[in-house]
Amino acid sequence: MKDLKVKVVKIKGDCPVYNIGDTFSIKNGYKLNSEKELCMHSLASILPYYNALSRGITADQLGLSKNNDKEKSYLQCLDPCDYTGGGTVIMEVSITNESLKT
């Protein structure tokens, strides 16, 4: 199982949890690792994909990238900021270098 890094790359609206550049990881395909609080909306959007990505299914195979990028997947949280006043967060999910060494 590969380790994944999740990075906040864009925020539409005003997210009360994340800032651009925030990161957390998923180790060994299922261990959530973070030094800061996480938002349930973001985790809910990652759940359908983390297992496949950890097992080496590429972003383009899952339809989570453009221009046939195999390395980086893009997901967004479930908060529809235009209707809630919150923030919709765009996350980039990639395999970390540490997992490539093993």
C-alpha angles and dihedrals in degrees: 000000000000126000116242130210119207116200128183106232103167139012124199110199123351117320112197093202112036139050126198108275096030113139142190133171144221110217125203091358097293115034111102111214123187139149092204138044117284130215120237091219090062094045091050091057092049096048098081092054112030096084094052092045091049089053093054102262102149128238093244091051089056095044091243098125141042132231090031093289105172097182106056129049123194125212134165131213121252098247108115093209095189088066103032104038089236128106135273109219123207113208131195114212119198140161110261123235091240092064091050091060094062 
